[in-house]
Amino acid sequence: MGELVLANLCRRFGSVEAVKDVSLSIHDGEFVVFLGPSGCGKTTTLRMIAGLEEITSGKIYLDGRLLNDILPAERDIAMVFQNYALYPHMTVYKNMAFGLKMRGAAKADIKARVARAADILSISHLLDRYPRELSGGQRQRVAVGRAIVRNPRVFLFDEPLSNLDAKLRAQTRVELLKLHRQLSATSVYVTHDQIEAMTMGDRIVIMLDGSVQQVGAPMDIYQKPANRFIAGFIGSPPMNFLSARLVWVGAQLELRGQGLRIPLPADKAARLGQTPGEEVLLGIRPENLLLRPPTPACEPLLAQIEIVEAIGSDIYLNFSHAGTPMTARVEATVDIKVGQEVAVYPDPERIHLFDPQSGVTLL
């Protein structure tokens, strides 16, 4: 079992509240990713779970057992650090065996556990090497292996891939997911990389300024962000934002702005329930700016293309509208040049609306 519960967790450093009233249940066998910008409180939360950071208030439970006053070594939790934290004077085998040896495990048991972990991670041939003789990816596997041999109830990962190059990071990400499925262990993973969060997490916990902004499955958060911060933080390229207002034209509710007219589909207009004339913030993702008229029809945004970014599978078209930088994501087969004027159409079925003051999602 590995049911982890955070109840009203807080951490203060003097007058600074680094973590504010975080409550969350992480289910047995679940892979949960804490995501947010630097300084949002995600690593501090992870370190409180591990017992490496003092809890100012609140409680942490593992399978119903209160952990607040339990020493880190006795929590049945293993942590994989960003900087690997390997002992340079020890071989890979001794690095992986060290924790078990300190706990007084039998030599035969240590040997069996290390051999099993090394086999899972495909590093059996490295057991006699020292960390200085390993690549970054191999060192990370050793760090993970050191956690596996403990057979913990919960694995904690503190940005474990940030020191790897892009190709190796993608490869190791897949390996960690395979490892998670093989071990079926509860895992909590901290990162500032949204791609890691979207591809790895069963659920994502998005934090900002010490507070949880939204918890949900990756695609739920992508498609239904709770506020403007999340909408702009999740997605690459990020969501485009434009100021607009709601206007009734006969029985049709429309979004109007500078060079902007979007008729709202009836179901969206009914859900919105806002006062006509009210100012709103329109959000639309780059892939929902189309080069052909959608249904229902709307006026195009006339864009003079400033930058064309060809990334292979897609093309990013960068332009400005009403003084606001914007990006459209289109198919790689499109032939568009810098300086060309292009009509792009916002898809009314895929728009988001936010309160311009609070940032809370309206639609």
Secondary structure as the mmCIF struct_conf table of DSSP 4:
data_model
#
loop_
_struct_conf.conf_type_id
_struct_conf.id
_struct_conf.beg_label_comp_id
_struct_conf.beg_label_asym_id
_struct_conf.beg_label_seq_id
_struct_conf.end_label_comp_id
_struct_conf.end_label_asym_id
_struct_conf.end_label_seq_id
STRN STRN1 LEU A 4 PHE A 13
TURN_TY1_P TURN_TY1_P1 GLY A 14 SER A 15
STRN STRN2 VAL A 16 ILE A 26
TURN_TY1_P TURN_TY1_P2 ASP A 28 GLY A 29
STRN STRN3 PHE A 31 LEU A 35
BEND BEND1 PRO A 37 PRO A 37
TURN_TY1_P TURN_TY1_P3 SER A 38 GLY A 39
BEND BEND2 CYS A 40 GLY A 41
HELX_RH_AL_P HELX_RH_AL_P1 LYS A 42 ALA A 50
TURN_TY1_P TURN_TY1_P4 GLY A 51 GLY A 51
BEND BEND3 LEU A 52 GLU A 53
BEND BEND4 THR A 56 THR A 56
STRN STRN4 SER A 57 LEU A 62
TURN_TY1_P TURN_TY1_P5 ASP A 63 GLY A 64
STRN STRN5 ARG A 65 LEU A 66
TURN_TY1_P TURN_TY1_P6 ASN A 68 ASP A 69
BEND BEND5 ILE A 70 ILE A 70
HELX_RH_3T_P HELX_RH_3T_P1 PRO A 72 GLU A 74
BEND BEND6 ARG A 75 ASP A 76
STRN STRN6 ILE A 77 VAL A 80
TURN_TY1_P TURN_TY1_P7 GLN A 82 ASN A 83
TURN_TY1_P TURN_TY1_P8 PRO A 88 HIS A 89
BEND BEND7 MET A 90 MET A 90
HELX_RH_AL_P HELX_RH_AL_P2 VAL A 92 MET A 102
TURN_TY1_P TURN_TY1_P9 ARG A 103 GLY A 104
HELX_RH_AL_P HELX_RH_AL_P3 LYS A 107 LEU A 121
TURN_TY1_P TURN_TY1_P10 SER A 122 SER A 122
HELX_RH_3T_P HELX_RH_3T_P2 SER A 124 LEU A 126
TURN_TY1_P TURN_TY1_P11 LEU A 127 ASP A 128
BEND BEND8 ARG A 129 ARG A 129
HELX_RH_3T_P HELX_RH_3T_P3 PRO A 131 GLU A 133
BEND BEND9 LEU A 134 LEU A 134
HELX_RH_AL_P HELX_RH_AL_P4 GLY A 136 ILE A 148
TURN_TY1_P TURN_TY1_P12 VAL A 149 ARG A 150
BEND BEND10 ARG A 153 ARG A 153
STRN STRN7 VAL A 154 ASP A 158
BEND BEND11 GLU A 159 GLU A 159
TURN_TY1_P TURN_TY1_P13 PRO A 160 ASN A 163
BEND BEND12 LEU A 164 LEU A 164
HELX_RH_AL_P HELX_RH_AL_P5 ALA A 166 LEU A 183
TURN_TY1_P TURN_TY1_P14 SER A 184 SER A 184
STRN STRN8 THR A 186 THR A 191
BEND BEND13 HIS A 192 HIS A 192
HELX_RH_AL_P HELX_RH_AL_P6 GLN A 194 MET A 200
BEND BEND14 ASP A 202 ASP A 202
STRN STRN9 ARG A 203 LEU A 208
TURN_TY1_P TURN_TY1_P15 ASP A 209 GLY A 210
STRN STRN10 SER A 211 GLY A 216
HELX_RH_AL_P HELX_RH_AL_P7 PRO A 218 GLN A 223
BEND BEND15 LYS A 224 LYS A 224
BEND BEND16 ALA A 226 ALA A 226
STRN STRN11 ASN A 227 ASN A 227
HELX_RH_AL_P HELX_RH_AL_P8 ARG A 228 PHE A 233
BEND BEND17 ILE A 234 PRO A 237
HELX_LH_PP_P HELX_LH_PP_P1 PRO A 238 MET A 239
STRN STRN12 ASN A 240 VAL A 249
TURN_TY1_P TURN_TY1_P16 GLY A 250 ALA A 251
STRN STRN13 GLN A 252 GLY A 257
TURN_TY1_P TURN_TY1_P17 GLN A 258 GLY A 259
STRN STRN14 LEU A 260 PRO A 263
HELX_LH_PP_P HELX_LH_PP_P2 LEU A 264 PRO A 265
HELX_RH_AL_P HELX_RH_AL_P9 ALA A 266 LEU A 272
HELX_LH_PP_P HELX_LH_PP_P3 GLN A 274 THR A 275
TURN_TY1_P TURN_TY1_P18 PRO A 276 GLY A 277
STRN STRN15 GLU A 279 ILE A 284
HELX_RH_3T_P HELX_RH_3T_P4 PRO A 286 ASN A 288
STRN STRN16 LEU A 289 LEU A 290
BEND BEND18 LEU A 291 ARG A 292
BEND BEND19 THR A 295 PRO A 296
HELX_LH_PP_P HELX_LH_PP_P4 GLU A 299 PRO A 300
STRN STRN17 LEU A 301 GLN A 304
STRN STRN18 ILE A 307 ALA A 310
BEND BEND20 GLY A 312 SER A 313
STRN STRN19 ASP A 314 HIS A 321
TURN_TY1_P TURN_TY1_P19 ALA A 322 GLY A 323
STRN STRN20 THR A 324 GLU A 331
TURN_TY1_P TURN_TY1_P20 ALA A 332 THR A 333
TURN_TY1_P TURN_TY1_P21 VAL A 338 GLY A 339
STRN STRN21 GLU A 341 PRO A 346
HELX_RH_3T_P HELX_RH_3T_P5 PRO A 348 ARG A 350
STRN STRN22 HIS A 352 PHE A 354
TURN_TY1_P TURN_TY1_P22 PRO A 356 SER A 358
STRN STRN23 VAL A 360 THR A 361
#
